[in-house]
Amino acid sequence: MSDLITGLIHHPYQPPAGWDAVPPGVFKASTVIFPSVAALRGRTYTAKTGYTYGLRGTPTTYLLEERLAALEGGKFCILSPSGLAAIMNVNLGLLKQGDELLLPSNVYFPSSDLAASVLAGWGITHQFYDPMNPADLAARINERTRLVWVEAPGSVTMEFPDLPALVVAARAKGVLVALDNTWGAGLAFRAFDLGVDIVMQALTKYPSGGADVLMGSVVTRDEALHLKLLKVHGQLGLGVAANDAEFILRNLPTMALRYHAHDAAARALATWLGQQPAVTQVLHPALPGAPGHAHWAASCTAAAGLFSVMLDERLSAAQVDAFVDALRLFKIGYSWGGPVSLVVPYDLAAMRDDRSALPGHLVRFSIGLEAVADLQADLAQALRQLG
């Protein structure tokens, strides 16, 4: 080869075989090289028997998919660039014009907003059901219902539903059930054992653990259902970067340790907050008296480091904001599952049609990996400023 650039592109060196190490290899590619035309024409990515194009998977993403499927107790996994993208993958894979979607009334807000805007514009309707009343779900299922989303617990207000009863209500009418299992993370309970068809998770949270990766997953046990979702996934051009997959793979081995540490710290702080005069209610499904605690106890062995509290309704919104601003270790920000504790005040009136059961001001906490004593001291000094 006479040209230096050509020589660099077609350099003959190949690293020796036999490399093995604890971390998996990171393979970055758009183009995948085929050894022959026959190989190009004969490969398929759907069964992971080969590689066709970077968007369809590399050894790095295949490995992550297999490990996540094992974590959730499923067989097939699809990766998306965010949790919301994974939700959209499920919706578009299963719904068409004229179909109806059922969502819990305490659903993750971007999911309900997606249904009310994008899906509605495509002629897909939706209804909200009471997740704490399986009979309400059963009554709302009709001939157009094709998919029921469930969350355990519900977003922000943290009610834990009777998951088996919700699944039975949907299954009795032949409707698929998809669970947003971001809170459970595959560790708090075994979702497929409760009868759900699809398990979605925002890997952004506990699988990542570093507050530095956006990614989502969809896990199934049924191959035909998986292939249906995979086809739409490919048509949407959804993909994840190799380095992002690397981060998740790196942190999966410590996820259970981190999850249980978040759990223990959150329970301790939630219990302490429940004893403070300004706090009228603690919304943590693992604590007795919280909405759905009995359902949590029947299905779960652990809980995430996430909970909300209701502050006294006699406080003004400005006082609540001042309390949040006064926190020093708790940082103000969305998401959760990372090493830093977070806090966000929510306006329930703007999020939900019915907030009569929860008077007061809601503040959500995500407990990180700081020392519990330090976090409690931070909460105490901020509460003192409420007077």
PENORRA-V436688 format. One record per pair of residues at least 4 apart in sequence whose C-alpha atoms are under 8 Angstrom apart, sorted by sequence separation. I is the first residue (numbers start at 1). J is the second residue. D is the distance in Angstrom with one decimal. If there is no record, write none. Layout:
i:I j:J d:D
i:I j:J d:D
This chain:
i:2 j:6 d:7.7
i:3 j:7 d:6.3
i:4 j:8 d:6.2
i:5 j:9 d:6.3
i:6 j:10 d:6.0
i:7 j:11 d:5.3
i:35 j:39 d:6.5
i:36 j:40 d:6.4
i:37 j:41 d:6.2
i:38 j:42 d:5.9
i:39 j:43 d:5.9
i:44 j:48 d:7.2
i:45 j:49 d:6.4
i:52 j:56 d:6.7
i:53 j:57 d:6.8
i:54 j:58 d:6.1
i:57 j:61 d:5.7
i:58 j:62 d:6.0
i:59 j:63 d:6.1
i:60 j:64 d:6.5
i:61 j:65 d:6.1
i:62 j:66 d:6.3
i:63 j:67 d:6.3
i:64 j:68 d:6.1
i:65 j:69 d:6.1
i:66 j:70 d:6.3
i:67 j:71 d:6.2
i:68 j:72 d:6.3
i:69 j:73 d:6.0
i:70 j:74 d:6.0
i:81 j:85 d:6.3
i:82 j:86 d:6.4
i:83 j:87 d:6.4
i:84 j:88 d:6.2
i:85 j:89 d:6.1
i:86 j:90 d:6.5
i:87 j:91 d:6.3
i:88 j:92 d:6.0
i:89 j:93 d:5.9
i:90 j:94 d:6.2
i:91 j:95 d:5.7
i:92 j:96 d:7.3
i:95 j:99 d:6.0
i:103 j:107 d:6.5
i:107 j:111 d:6.9
i:108 j:112 d:6.8
i:109 j:113 d:6.1
i:110 j:114 d:6.0
i:111 j:115 d:6.4
i:112 j:116 d:6.2
i:113 j:117 d:6.1
i:114 j:118 d:5.5
i:115 j:119 d:4.8
i:116 j:120 d:5.4
i:117 j:121 d:6.1
i:118 j:122 d:6.6
i:119 j:123 d:6.6
i:120 j:124 d:5.0
i:130 j:134 d:7.5
i:133 j:137 d:6.9
i:134 j:138 d:6.3
i:135 j:139 d:6.1
i:136 j:140 d:6.4
i:137 j:141 d:6.5
i:141 j:145 d:5.7
i:151 j:155 d:7.5
i:154 j:158 d:4.7
i:162 j:166 d:6.4
i:163 j:167 d:6.2
i:164 j:168 d:6.2
i:165 j:169 d:6.2
i:166 j:170 d:6.4
i:167 j:171 d:5.9
i:168 j:172 d:5.9
i:169 j:173 d:7.1
i:170 j:174 d:6.4
i:171 j:175 d:5.5
i:181 j:185 d:5.8
i:184 j:188 d:4.8
i:186 j:190 d:6.5
i:190 j:194 d:6.9
i:191 j:195 d:7.0
i:192 j:196 d:5.3
i:203 j:207 d:5.1
i:204 j:208 d:5.5
i:205 j:209 d:6.0
i:208 j:212 d:7.4
i:222 j:226 d:6.2
i:223 j:227 d:6.1
i:224 j:228 d:6.3
i:225 j:229 d:6.4
i:226 j:230 d:5.9
i:227 j:231 d:6.0
i:228 j:232 d:6.8
i:229 j:233 d:6.1
i:230 j:234 d:6.2
i:231 j:235 d:6.3
i:232 j:236 d:6.0
i:233 j:237 d:6.4
i:234 j:238 d:6.3
i:240 j:244 d:6.9
i:241 j:245 d:6.4
i:242 j:246 d:6.1
i:243 j:247 d:6.3
i:244 j:248 d:6.6
i:245 j:249 d:6.2
i:246 j:250 d:6.0
i:247 j:251 d:6.3
i:248 j:252 d:6.0
i:249 j:253 d:7.7
i:251 j:255 d:6.3
i:252 j:256 d:8.0
i:254 j:258 d:6.2
i:255 j:259 d:5.9
i:256 j:260 d:6.2
i:257 j:261 d:6.3
i:258 j:262 d:6.1
i:259 j:263 d:6.1
i:260 j:264 d:6.1
i:261 j:265 d:6.2
i:262 j:266 d:6.0
i:263 j:267 d:6.2
i:264 j:268 d:6.3
i:265 j:269 d:6.2
i:266 j:270 d:5.8
i:267 j:271 d:6.0
i:268 j:272 d:6.3
i:269 j:273 d:6.0
i:270 j:274 d:6.2
i:271 j:275 d:6.9
i:272 j:276 d:7.1
i:275 j:279 d:7.4
i:286 j:290 d:7.5
i:289 j:293 d:6.6
i:292 j:296 d:6.3
i:293 j:297 d:6.2
i:294 j:298 d:6.2
i:295 j:299 d:6.4
i:296 j:300 d:5.4
i:297 j:301 d:7.4
i:311 j:315 d:7.5
i:315 j:319 d:6.2
i:316 j:320 d:6.5
i:317 j:321 d:6.2
i:318 j:322 d:6.1
i:319 j:323 d:6.2
i:320 j:324 d:6.4
i:321 j:325 d:6.1
i:322 j:326 d:6.0
i:323 j:327 d:6.8
i:327 j:331 d:7.4
i:347 j:351 d:6.7
i:348 j:352 d:5.8
i:349 j:353 d:6.9
i:355 j:359 d:7.1
i:370 j:374 d:7.2
i:371 j:375 d:6.5
i:372 j:376 d:6.0
i:373 j:377 d:6.2
i:374 j:378 d:6.3
i:375 j:379 d:6.3
i:376 j:380 d:6.1
i:377 j:381 d:6.3
i:378 j:382 d:6.4
i:379 j:383 d:6.1
i:380 j:384 d:6.2
i:381 j:385 d:6.9
i:382 j:386 d:7.3
i:383 j:387 d:7.6
i:1 j:6 d:6.7
i:2 j:7 d:7.7
i:34 j:39 d:6.1
i:35 j:40 d:7.8
i:44 j:49 d:6.6
i:45 j:50 d:5.8
i:51 j:56 d:7.4
i:52 j:57 d:7.8
i:57 j:62 d:6.2
i:69 j:74 d:4.8
i:70 j:75 d:7.0
i:80 j:85 d:5.9
i:81 j:86 d:7.7
i:95 j:100 d:7.6
i:107 j:112 d:6.6
i:114 j:119 d:6.4
i:115 j:120 d:6.0
i:119 j:124 d:5.2
i:120 j:125 d:5.6
i:153 j:158 d:4.9
i:154 j:159 d:5.2
i:161 j:166 d:8.0
i:170 j:175 d:5.2
i:171 j:176 d:6.9
i:181 j:186 d:7.0
i:184 j:189 d:6.5
i:186 j:191 d:7.4
i:191 j:196 d:6.4
i:192 j:197 d:6.9
i:203 j:208 d:5.9
i:204 j:209 d:7.5
i:208 j:213 d:6.3
i:220 j:225 d:7.3
i:221 j:226 d:7.6
i:233 j:238 d:5.8
i:240 j:245 d:7.0
i:274 j:279 d:6.1
i:285 j:290 d:5.5
i:288 j:293 d:6.0
i:315 j:320 d:6.9
i:336 j:341 d:7.9
i:349 j:354 d:7.6
i:370 j:375 d:7.0
i:1 j:7 d:6.0
i:34 j:40 d:5.7
i:43 j:49 d:7.3
i:44 j:50 d:6.2
i:45 j:51 d:5.9
i:51 j:57 d:6.7
i:69 j:75 d:5.4
i:80 j:86 d:5.5
i:95 j:101 d:7.9
i:119 j:125 d:7.1
i:120 j:126 d:7.8
i:130 j:136 d:6.1
i:131 j:137 d:7.4
i:152 j:158 d:7.8
i:153 j:159 d:5.2
i:154 j:160 d:6.5
i:170 j:176 d:6.9
i:171 j:177 d:7.9
i:192 j:198 d:8.0
i:205 j:211 d:7.1
i:220 j:226 d:6.1
i:273 j:279 d:6.7
i:274 j:280 d:7.3
i:284 j:290 d:5.9
i:285 j:291 d:6.6
i:287 j:293 d:6.5
i:336 j:342 d:7.0
i:349 j:355 d:6.6
i:43 j:50 d:5.9
i:44 j:51 d:7.2
i:45 j:52 d:6.4
i:51 j:58 d:6.6
i:69 j:76 d:5.8
i:79 j:86 d:7.4
i:129 j:136 d:6.2
i:130 j:137 d:6.8
i:152 j:159 d:7.5
i:153 j:160 d:4.3
i:170 j:177 d:6.9
i:192 j:199 d:7.7
i:204 j:211 d:6.9
i:219 j:226 d:7.9
i:274 j:281 d:6.6
i:283 j:290 d:5.5
i:285 j:292 d:6.3
i:286 j:293 d:5.9
i:348 j:355 d:6.6
i:43 j:51 d:7.1
i:44 j:52 d:6.8
i:69 j:77 d:5.5
i:129 j:137 d:5.5
i:152 j:160 d:5.3
i:153 j:161 d:6.7
i:191 j:199 d:7.2
i:204 j:212 d:7.6
i:274 j:282 d:5.8
i:282 j:290 d:6.9
i:283 j:291 d:7.1
i:285 j:293 d:4.9
i:324 j:332 d:7.7
i:334 j:342 d:7.5
i:43 j:52 d:6.7
i:66 j:75 d:7.8
i:68 j:77 d:6.9
i:103 j:112 d:7.3
i:115 j:124 d:7.9
i:116 j:125 d:8.0
i:152 j:161 d:6.3
i:204 j:213 d:5.5
i:273 j:282 d:7.5
i:311 j:320 d:7.8
i:331 j:340 d:7.4
i:333 j:342 d:5.9
i:334 j:343 d:7.8
i:66 j:76 d:7.3
i:115 j:125 d:7.5
i:116 j:126 d:7.6
i:151 j:161 d:7.9
i:167 j:177 d:6.7
i:181 j:191 d:7.9
i:203 j:213 d:7.9
i:204 j:214 d:4.8
i:286 j:296 d:6.5
i:330 j:340 d:7.2
i:331 j:341 d:6.3
i:332 j:342 d:5.6
i:333 j:343 d:6.4
i:334 j:344 d:6.9
i:45 j:56 d:6.5
i:65 j:76 d:7.4
i:66 j:77 d:6.8
i:115 j:126 d:6.7
i:129 j:140 d:7.2
i:152 j:163 d:7.6
i:203 j:214 d:7.0
i:204 j:215 d:5.4
i:271 j:282 d:8.0
i:285 j:296 d:6.2
i:286 j:297 d:7.1
i:329 j:340 d:8.0
i:330 j:341 d:4.9
i:331 j:342 d:4.8
i:332 j:343 d:5.0
i:333 j:344 d:6.3
i:40 j:52 d:7.5
i:45 j:57 d:7.5
i:65 j:77 d:5.1
i:179 j:191 d:7.9
i:202 j:214 d:7.9
i:203 j:215 d:5.1
i:204 j:216 d:7.0
i:270 j:282 d:6.7
i:329 j:341 d:7.0
i:330 j:342 d:4.9
i:331 j:343 d:6.1
i:332 j:344 d:5.8
i:65 j:78 d:6.5
i:127 j:140 d:7.7
i:150 j:163 d:7.9
i:202 j:215 d:6.1
i:203 j:216 d:5.0
i:330 j:343 d:6.0
i:48 j:62 d:7.5
i:65 j:79 d:7.0
i:202 j:216 d:4.4
i:203 j:217 d:6.8
i:270 j:284 d:7.3
i:347 j:361 d:7.4
i:348 j:362 d:7.2
i:201 j:216 d:5.7
i:202 j:217 d:6.5
i:346 j:361 d:7.5
i:347 j:362 d:7.1
i:185 j:201 d:6.9
i:200 j:216 d:7.3
i:201 j:217 d:5.3
i:271 j:287 d:7.8
i:286 j:302 d:7.9
i:345 j:361 d:7.7
i:346 j:362 d:5.6
i:179 j:196 d:6.8
i:200 j:217 d:5.6
i:201 j:218 d:6.7
i:267 j:284 d:7.9
i:286 j:303 d:6.6
i:345 j:362 d:6.0
i:346 j:363 d:6.0
i:61 j:79 d:7.9
i:178 j:196 d:6.2
i:181 j:199 d:6.3
i:182 j:200 d:7.2
i:200 j:218 d:4.5
i:285 j:303 d:7.8
i:345 j:363 d:4.2
i:346 j:364 d:7.4
i:32 j:51 d:6.9
i:131 j:150 d:7.6
i:177 j:196 d:5.3
i:178 j:197 d:5.9
i:179 j:198 d:6.2
i:180 j:199 d:6.2
i:181 j:200 d:5.8
i:182 j:201 d:4.5
i:199 j:218 d:5.8
i:200 j:219 d:6.3
i:267 j:286 d:7.7
i:324 j:343 d:7.1
i:344 j:363 d:5.8
i:345 j:364 d:6.2
i:32 j:52 d:5.9
i:176 j:196 d:7.7
i:177 j:197 d:5.4
i:178 j:198 d:4.5
i:179 j:199 d:5.0
i:180 j:200 d:4.9
i:181 j:201 d:5.2
i:182 j:202 d:5.4
i:198 j:218 d:6.8
i:199 j:219 d:5.1
i:267 j:287 d:7.5
i:324 j:344 d:7.6
i:343 j:363 d:7.0
i:344 j:364 d:5.4
i:32 j:53 d:5.3
i:176 j:197 d:6.2
i:177 j:198 d:6.5
i:178 j:199 d:5.8
i:179 j:200 d:6.0
i:180 j:201 d:5.8
i:181 j:202 d:8.0
i:182 j:203 d:7.4
i:185 j:206 d:6.7
i:198 j:219 d:5.9
i:199 j:220 d:6.5
i:324 j:345 d:7.5
i:343 j:364 d:5.6
i:344 j:365 d:6.8
i:31 j:53 d:5.6
i:32 j:54 d:6.6
i:148 j:170 d:7.2
i:178 j:200 d:7.2
i:185 j:207 d:7.5
i:198 j:220 d:5.1
i:284 j:306 d:7.5
i:343 j:365 d:4.6
i:30 j:53 d:5.9
i:31 j:54 d:6.1
i:101 j:124 d:7.4
i:103 j:126 d:7.2
i:105 j:128 d:5.1
i:182 j:205 d:7.2
i:197 j:220 d:6.4
i:198 j:221 d:7.8
i:284 j:307 d:5.0
i:342 j:365 d:5.7
i:343 j:366 d:6.4
i:29 j:53 d:7.6
i:30 j:54 d:4.2
i:87 j:111 d:7.4
i:99 j:123 d:7.7
i:100 j:124 d:5.7
i:101 j:125 d:6.3
i:102 j:126 d:5.5
i:103 j:127 d:6.3
i:104 j:128 d:5.4
i:105 j:129 d:5.6
i:182 j:206 d:7.9
i:197 j:221 d:7.3
i:283 j:307 d:5.8
i:284 j:308 d:6.7
i:321 j:345 d:7.3
i:341 j:365 d:7.3
i:342 j:366 d:5.0
i:29 j:54 d:5.0
i:30 j:55 d:6.6
i:97 j:122 d:6.1
i:98 j:123 d:5.7
i:99 j:124 d:5.3
i:100 j:125 d:4.7
i:101 j:126 d:4.5
i:102 j:127 d:5.0
i:103 j:128 d:4.9
i:104 j:129 d:5.0
i:105 j:130 d:5.8
i:106 j:131 d:7.7
i:197 j:222 d:7.9
i:215 j:240 d:7.3
i:282 j:307 d:7.5
i:283 j:308 d:5.0
i:320 j:345 d:7.7
i:341 j:366 d:5.4
i:342 j:367 d:6.6
i:28 j:54 d:7.4
i:84 j:110 d:7.5
i:96 j:122 d:7.9
i:97 j:123 d:4.7
i:98 j:124 d:5.5
i:99 j:125 d:6.5
i:100 j:126 d:5.2
i:101 j:127 d:6.5
i:102 j:128 d:5.8
i:103 j:129 d:6.2
i:104 j:130 d:6.0
i:105 j:131 d:6.8
i:282 j:308 d:6.2
i:283 j:309 d:5.7
i:341 j:367 d:4.6
i:342 j:368 d:7.5
i:84 j:111 d:7.2
i:96 j:123 d:7.6
i:97 j:124 d:5.2
i:98 j:125 d:7.2
i:100 j:127 d:7.6
i:102 j:129 d:6.8
i:104 j:131 d:5.3
i:132 j:159 d:7.7
i:148 j:175 d:7.0
i:150 j:177 d:7.2
i:152 j:179 d:7.8
i:167 j:194 d:7.6
i:282 j:309 d:4.5
i:283 j:310 d:7.8
i:340 j:367 d:7.3
i:341 j:368 d:4.2
i:96 j:124 d:6.5
i:132 j:160 d:7.6
i:134 j:162 d:7.6
i:147 j:175 d:5.8
i:148 j:176 d:6.2
i:149 j:177 d:5.9
i:150 j:178 d:6.2
i:151 j:179 d:5.8
i:152 j:180 d:7.3
i:167 j:195 d:6.3
i:281 j:309 d:5.7
i:282 j:310 d:6.4
i:340 j:368 d:4.6
i:341 j:369 d:7.3
i:29 j:58 d:7.6
i:95 j:124 d:7.2
i:132 j:161 d:5.2
i:137 j:166 d:7.2
i:141 j:170 d:7.6
i:146 j:175 d:5.5
i:147 j:176 d:5.1
i:148 j:177 d:4.9
i:149 j:178 d:4.9
i:150 j:179 d:4.9
i:151 j:180 d:5.2
i:152 j:181 d:6.9
i:167 j:196 d:6.4
i:215 j:244 d:7.9
i:280 j:309 d:7.6
i:281 j:310 d:5.1
i:337 j:366 d:7.2
i:339 j:368 d:4.5
i:340 j:369 d:6.4
i:341 j:370 d:7.5
i:28 j:58 d:7.5
i:131 j:161 d:5.8
i:132 j:162 d:6.8
i:145 j:175 d:6.9
i:146 j:176 d:6.5
i:147 j:177 d:6.0
i:148 j:178 d:6.2
i:149 j:179 d:5.8
i:150 j:180 d:6.4
i:151 j:181 d:6.9
i:153 j:183 d:7.2
i:164 j:194 d:5.5
i:214 j:244 d:7.8
i:279 j:309 d:6.6
i:280 j:310 d:5.6
i:281 j:311 d:7.3
i:306 j:336 d:7.7
i:336 j:366 d:5.6
i:337 j:367 d:7.9
i:338 j:368 d:6.0
i:339 j:369 d:4.9
i:340 j:370 d:7.1
i:27 j:58 d:6.3
i:131 j:162 d:7.9
i:134 j:165 d:6.1
i:138 j:169 d:5.2
i:147 j:178 d:7.3
i:149 j:180 d:7.4
i:152 j:183 d:7.1
i:163 j:194 d:7.1
i:164 j:195 d:6.9
i:213 j:244 d:6.2
i:279 j:310 d:5.8
i:280 j:311 d:5.7
i:337 j:368 d:7.0
i:338 j:369 d:7.9
i:339 j:370 d:7.3
i:27 j:59 d:6.5
i:134 j:166 d:5.2
i:137 j:169 d:6.9
i:138 j:170 d:6.7
i:141 j:173 d:7.5
i:152 j:184 d:7.5
i:279 j:311 d:4.6
i:280 j:312 d:5.7
i:305 j:337 d:7.5
i:26 j:59 d:7.8
i:27 j:60 d:5.9
i:137 j:170 d:7.7
i:278 j:311 d:5.6
i:279 j:312 d:6.0
i:25 j:59 d:7.8
i:26 j:60 d:5.6
i:135 j:169 d:7.5
i:213 j:247 d:7.5
i:278 j:312 d:5.5
i:25 j:60 d:6.5
i:131 j:166 d:7.7
i:134 j:169 d:6.6
i:213 j:248 d:7.9
i:24 j:60 d:7.2
i:273 j:309 d:8.0
i:270 j:307 d:7.3
i:266 j:304 d:7.8
i:267 j:305 d:7.7
i:102 j:141 d:7.8
i:208 j:247 d:6.7
i:263 j:302 d:7.0
i:266 j:305 d:4.9
i:208 j:248 d:5.0
i:263 j:303 d:5.5
i:265 j:305 d:7.1
i:266 j:306 d:6.7
i:207 j:248 d:6.0
i:263 j:304 d:5.1
i:264 j:305 d:7.7
i:266 j:307 d:7.4
i:320 j:361 d:7.4
i:209 j:251 d:6.8
i:260 j:302 d:7.2
i:262 j:304 d:6.4
i:263 j:305 d:4.6
i:102 j:145 d:7.3
i:107 j:150 d:7.9
i:208 j:251 d:6.0
i:260 j:303 d:7.7
i:262 j:305 d:4.5
i:263 j:306 d:8.0
i:100 j:144 d:5.4
i:101 j:145 d:5.9
i:107 j:151 d:6.8
i:207 j:251 d:6.4
i:208 j:252 d:7.4
i:259 j:303 d:8.0
i:260 j:304 d:7.7
i:317 j:361 d:7.6
i:99 j:144 d:5.0
i:100 j:145 d:4.5
i:101 j:146 d:6.3
i:102 j:147 d:6.4
i:103 j:148 d:6.2
i:104 j:149 d:6.9
i:203 j:248 d:7.7
i:207 j:252 d:5.7
i:259 j:304 d:6.4
i:330 j:375 d:7.6
i:98 j:144 d:7.0
i:99 j:145 d:6.0
i:100 j:146 d:6.0
i:101 j:147 d:5.2
i:102 j:148 d:4.8
i:103 j:149 d:5.3
i:104 j:150 d:6.3
i:108 j:154 d:7.4
i:109 j:155 d:7.8
i:209 j:255 d:7.4
i:259 j:305 d:7.3
i:313 j:359 d:6.2
i:314 j:360 d:7.5
i:329 j:375 d:6.7
i:99 j:146 d:6.3
i:100 j:147 d:7.2
i:101 j:148 d:6.1
i:102 j:149 d:6.3
i:103 j:150 d:6.9
i:104 j:151 d:7.3
i:107 j:154 d:5.9
i:108 j:155 d:5.1
i:312 j:359 d:8.0
i:313 j:360 d:3.7
i:101 j:149 d:7.9
i:106 j:154 d:5.1
i:107 j:155 d:5.6
i:207 j:255 d:6.0
i:310 j:358 d:7.4
i:312 j:360 d:5.2
i:313 j:361 d:6.1
i:330 j:378 d:7.9
i:106 j:155 d:5.7
i:206 j:255 d:6.5
i:209 j:258 d:8.0
i:310 j:359 d:7.5
i:311 j:360 d:5.5
i:312 j:361 d:6.7
i:329 j:378 d:6.6
i:104 j:154 d:7.8
i:106 j:156 d:7.7
i:310 j:360 d:5.6
i:311 j:361 d:4.9
i:328 j:378 d:6.5
i:95 j:146 d:6.8
i:106 j:157 d:7.1
i:310 j:361 d:5.2
i:311 j:362 d:6.4
i:327 j:378 d:6.0
i:94 j:146 d:7.3
i:95 j:147 d:7.7
i:206 j:258 d:8.0
i:309 j:361 d:8.0
i:310 j:362 d:4.6
i:311 j:363 d:7.5
i:327 j:379 d:6.6
i:94 j:147 d:7.4
i:206 j:259 d:7.0
i:309 j:362 d:5.7
i:310 j:363 d:6.5
i:308 j:362 d:6.6
i:309 j:363 d:5.5
i:327 j:381 d:7.8
i:308 j:363 d:5.5
i:309 j:364 d:6.4
i:326 j:381 d:7.9
i:327 j:382 d:5.6
i:308 j:364 d:4.0
i:326 j:382 d:5.2
i:307 j:364 d:5.9
i:308 j:365 d:5.8
i:306 j:364 d:7.5
i:307 j:365 d:5.5
i:324 j:382 d:7.4
i:306 j:365 d:5.9
i:307 j:366 d:6.7
i:323 j:382 d:5.4
i:326 j:385 d:7.9
i:306 j:366 d:4.6
i:323 j:383 d:6.4
i:305 j:366 d:5.8
i:306 j:367 d:6.3
i:305 j:367 d:5.2
i:323 j:385 d:6.7
i:305 j:368 d:7.4
i:323 j:386 d:6.7
i:320 j:386 d:8.0
i:319 j:386 d:6.6
i:187 j:256 d:7.1
i:280 j:360 d:7.9
i:266 j:366 d:7.8
i:266 j:367 d:5.7
i:265 j:367 d:6.9
i:269 j:372 d:7.3
i:268 j:372 d:7.7
i:262 j:367 d:6.0
i:278 j:383 d:7.6
i:262 j:368 d:6.1
i:262 j:369 d:6.5
i:265 j:372 d:5.9
i:269 j:376 d:6.6
i:261 j:369 d:7.1
i:278 j:386 d:8.0
i:189 j:299 d:6.2
i:189 j:300 d:4.9
i:258 j:369 d:7.8
i:188 j:300 d:5.2
i:189 j:301 d:6.5
i:72 j:185 d:8.0
i:87 j:200 d:7.1
i:188 j:301 d:5.4
i:189 j:302 d:7.6
i:72 j:186 d:4.9
i:86 j:200 d:6.8
i:188 j:302 d:4.6
i:71 j:186 d:5.8
i:86 j:201 d:7.9
i:187 j:302 d:7.2
i:188 j:303 d:5.8
i:71 j:187 d:7.8
i:86 j:202 d:7.9
i:188 j:304 d:7.7
i:73 j:190 d:7.0
i:83 j:200 d:7.7
i:72 j:190 d:6.9
i:73 j:191 d:7.8
i:74 j:192 d:7.2
i:83 j:201 d:6.3
i:84 j:202 d:7.7
i:72 j:191 d:7.2
i:73 j:192 d:6.7
i:83 j:202 d:4.1
i:184 j:303 d:6.9
i:72 j:192 d:7.6
i:82 j:202 d:6.5
i:83 j:203 d:6.9
i:183 j:303 d:7.8
i:184 j:304 d:6.6
i:82 j:203 d:7.6
i:83 j:204 d:7.3
i:183 j:304 d:5.9
i:82 j:204 d:7.2
i:159 j:283 d:7.5
i:158 j:283 d:5.9
i:160 j:285 d:6.1
i:211 j:336 d:7.5
i:157 j:283 d:6.5
i:158 j:284 d:6.4
i:159 j:285 d:6.7
i:211 j:337 d:7.2
i:72 j:199 d:7.6
i:158 j:285 d:6.6
i:210 j:337 d:7.7
i:211 j:338 d:5.0
i:90 j:218 d:7.8
i:209 j:337 d:5.5
i:210 j:338 d:4.9
i:211 j:339 d:7.7
i:208 j:337 d:7.8
i:209 j:338 d:4.5
i:210 j:339 d:6.4
i:86 j:216 d:5.4
i:162 j:292 d:7.6
i:205 j:335 d:7.0
i:206 j:336 d:7.8
i:208 j:338 d:7.7
i:209 j:339 d:6.8
i:83 j:214 d:7.5
i:85 j:216 d:7.0
i:86 j:217 d:6.0
i:159 j:290 d:7.5
i:160 j:291 d:6.5
i:161 j:292 d:5.8
i:205 j:336 d:5.7
i:206 j:337 d:4.7
i:82 j:214 d:5.0
i:83 j:215 d:5.9
i:84 j:216 d:7.3
i:86 j:218 d:6.3
i:153 j:285 d:7.4
i:159 j:291 d:5.0
i:160 j:292 d:4.4
i:163 j:295 d:7.7
i:205 j:337 d:4.4
i:206 j:338 d:6.9
i:81 j:214 d:6.1
i:82 j:215 d:3.8
i:83 j:216 d:4.0
i:158 j:291 d:7.5
i:159 j:292 d:5.5
i:160 j:293 d:6.6
i:162 j:295 d:5.3
i:204 j:337 d:7.9
i:205 j:338 d:6.7
i:81 j:215 d:4.4
i:82 j:216 d:4.5
i:83 j:217 d:7.0
i:94 j:228 d:7.9
i:161 j:295 d:6.2
i:80 j:215 d:5.7
i:81 j:216 d:6.0
i:93 j:228 d:6.4
i:94 j:229 d:7.6
i:160 j:295 d:6.3
i:161 j:296 d:7.7
i:79 j:215 d:7.2
i:80 j:216 d:4.9
i:93 j:229 d:5.0
i:160 j:296 d:6.0
i:79 j:216 d:5.8
i:80 j:217 d:6.0
i:79 j:217 d:4.6
i:93 j:231 d:7.9
i:78 j:217 d:5.5
i:79 j:218 d:6.6
i:90 j:229 d:6.4
i:93 j:232 d:5.6
i:77 j:217 d:6.6
i:78 j:218 d:5.2
i:89 j:229 d:6.7
i:92 j:232 d:7.1
i:93 j:233 d:7.9
i:77 j:218 d:5.5
i:78 j:219 d:6.5
i:77 j:219 d:4.4
i:76 j:219 d:5.5
i:77 j:220 d:6.6
i:89 j:232 d:6.8
i:75 j:219 d:7.2
i:76 j:220 d:5.3
i:89 j:233 d:6.0
i:74 j:219 d:6.1
i:75 j:220 d:6.1
i:76 j:221 d:6.2
i:74 j:220 d:5.4
i:75 j:221 d:4.8
i:76 j:222 d:7.9
i:72 j:219 d:7.3
i:74 j:221 d:4.9
i:75 j:222 d:7.6
i:76 j:223 d:7.3
i:77 j:226 d:7.8
i:158 j:307 d:6.9
i:69 j:219 d:6.0
i:76 j:226 d:6.5
i:158 j:308 d:7.3
i:68 j:219 d:7.8
i:69 j:220 d:7.8
i:156 j:307 d:7.7
i:157 j:308 d:6.6
i:78 j:230 d:6.9
i:156 j:308 d:6.7
i:81 j:238 d:6.8
i:80 j:238 d:5.8
i:81 j:239 d:6.1
i:80 j:239 d:5.6
i:81 j:240 d:5.3
i:79 j:239 d:6.9
i:80 j:240 d:6.1
i:132 j:292 d:7.6
i:79 j:240 d:6.8
i:56 j:234 d:7.3
i:61 j:240 d:7.9
i:46 j:227 d:7.3
i:61 j:242 d:6.9
i:64 j:245 d:6.7
i:55 j:237 d:7.3
i:60 j:242 d:6.5
i:55 j:238 d:7.4
i:56 j:239 d:7.4
i:46 j:230 d:7.7
i:55 j:239 d:5.5
i:61 j:245 d:6.1
i:64 j:248 d:7.7
i:55 j:240 d:7.7
i:60 j:245 d:6.8
i:64 j:249 d:6.2
i:60 j:246 d:7.1
i:156 j:364 d:6.6
i:28 j:241 d:7.7
i:28 j:242 d:5.7
i:27 j:242 d:6.3
i:26 j:242 d:6.2
i:26 j:243 d:7.0
i:26 j:246 d:6.5
i:24 j:246 d:7.8
i:24 j:249 d:7.9
i:23 j:250 d:7.1
i:109 j:351 d:7.4
i:106 j:352 d:7.6
i:105 j:352 d:7.6
